[in-house]
Amino acid sequence: MKQVAVLRAGAALAAAAAVLAACSAMIPVRISGSLEQPIATFGLDPAKPEKACLGGIAVHERSNAMMQPVWSIEARGRNCRSLRQVVYGQTLEGFETTVEPIPLQPGVRYAVVGYGLTGGPLSRVPWRGGGEEVLFEHGRWRPVTAQERSPLVDEVGEARH
C-alpha cells in the first residue's frame, strides 16, 4: 500500500516536472535607433525596458517565405546574461558572434528573435521573443503590416488573381 502511494506521488511529481519543462515565456523584443546601429530592448513598455537573461539574439532578413541571417550572437557555454538592450553588430562580453553583421538597408524587412531564461533560481523557464517583422523607413523603425507580409496581396490590398 505504501509503495503504491510512493509510486503515485513520484508519477505526480514527474508529470508536474514535464509540464514545467514544456512551459515557456514570451518577452517582446522592440527595435529602435538608427539604421546603422538599431537597438533591441526587452519587455512590454518601450519606455521601461526589462532585464532579460539573454542566451542569444539573431537578426534575419525576410523576403516572402525566406529568412536569411544577417547577424547573430550566442552566450558562451549556454549561459544567459541579464541585459536591458543589445546594439546591432556589437558582441557583448560573454557572447560570441555566430553570424557577422552586414549593413542593414532601408525598406528591407527584418525579424529580430531573442531567447534565454526567465524566473528565479528554482524556476528557470525558457523564453523566446520577437520575430515580428520591422523595416526602417522615413528615419525610424516600424512594424511591417499584415498586407506588406502577404505575397498574395497587391499594392492596393486586393488578392492577386
N, C-alpha and C positions, 0 to 999 in steps of 0.2 A: 504494500500500500504506500509506504514511504517512498519507495523507488519510483512509483508511478507519478507521485506528486513532484518529485525532483525532476523527472523527465519532462513533465508538463511545464514546470517553471523554466527549465532550460530551453524548451521549444518556444515559449513565450518571449524569453529574452532574445533568442536568435531571430525571431520574427521582428521584434522591435528594432534590433540592430540592422536588419535588412531594410526595413522601412526608412530608418535614418540615413543609411548609406545611399538609398535611392533619392533622397531629398537633395535639392539644390536651390540656391537662391539666385535671384536676378538683381543685378546692380546696374542702373543706367550708366552709360558712358556718353558724355557730352563733348562736342568738339567746338572749339573757339580759337581765336588767334589768327595769325597771318597764314597765307598760303605756303610760305616758306617754312614756317615752324608752327603748325597747329598744335593746340594743347588739348589733351584728353583729360577730363575731370570725371569724378565718380559721384553718383548719388542723384537723388530726385531734384534737389534745388540747386541750379547752377550758381546761385549767389553764395551757397554754403556747401562747397564740396566736402564729401565724406572721405575718410581714410579707407582705402580698400587694400586688403592683403593681396597684392598682385603677384600672380605666378607668371604671367606673360600677357603681351598685347601685340596685335597684328593689324596692319592696315592693308586692305585689299582694294585693288581697282576693280570696279564692277562694270561689265558690259553684257547686257542681256543675261544669259544663264552662266556666264564665265566669271570666275573670281581669280585674279592674279595678285599674289602678294607683292607689295611694294616696300614693305618694311616690317620687321618682326623682331621682338626681343623676348627672351625667356629667363626666368630666375635660374641661377646655377643650383644644381643639386635639388631641384624641385622644391626649394624653399620660397615661400612668398614673402614680400616686403610690404609694410604698410606705407601707402603713398596717397597723396591727395591729387596729384597730377603727373602726367607724363608728356614730355615735349617730343614731337616727331623728330626722329633722327638721332636723338640723344640716348646713348646706352647708359643706364643708371648703374651705380655701384651694386654689385651682387647679381647683375644680369649679363647676358651675352647676346650679341646680335646674331640672329639666325638668318635674316634676310637684310642685306644692306639697303639703306634708304635711297630712293630715286626722287628727283624733283617732282612735286605734285603739279598738276595742271588745272587751271580754272575750267569750269564746265564739265569736268570729268566726275563720275560718280565713284565714291569711295565708301567702304564699310570698315568700321573700326570695331574689333572684338577683343575684349579682355576677359581674363579668367583668374581665379585664385581660390582663396578660402575665406570664410567669414565665420563669426561666432567666437566663443571663448575657448580656452584650452581643453575643456571637456566635451565640447560640442562643435567641432570644426565641420562646417558644411561647405561643399564646393559652390562657387558662384560663377556665373558667366554673364556677360553683359555686352551691350552694344549690338552691332550687326545691322542697325538701321543705316540706310544709305544717306550720305550727305554729299554736297558739292559746294565748291567755292564760286560765288557769283556776286558781282557788284560789291566787292571788297569784304565779303563775310561768308561764313559757312552757314548753310541752311539745309534742312531735311529735304530729301527727294520725295515728291508726291507719288501717290499710287499710279497716277496716269503716266508720270515720267518713267516709272519702273516697268510698266507693262509694254512689251514689244508688240502687243496686238492692238494697241490704241494709237491712233494717228495724232497729228498735231492739234486737231480741234476736239479731241476727246471722244471720237467715234471709233467703233471697232472696224478694223480693216476688213475688206471683203475679198 
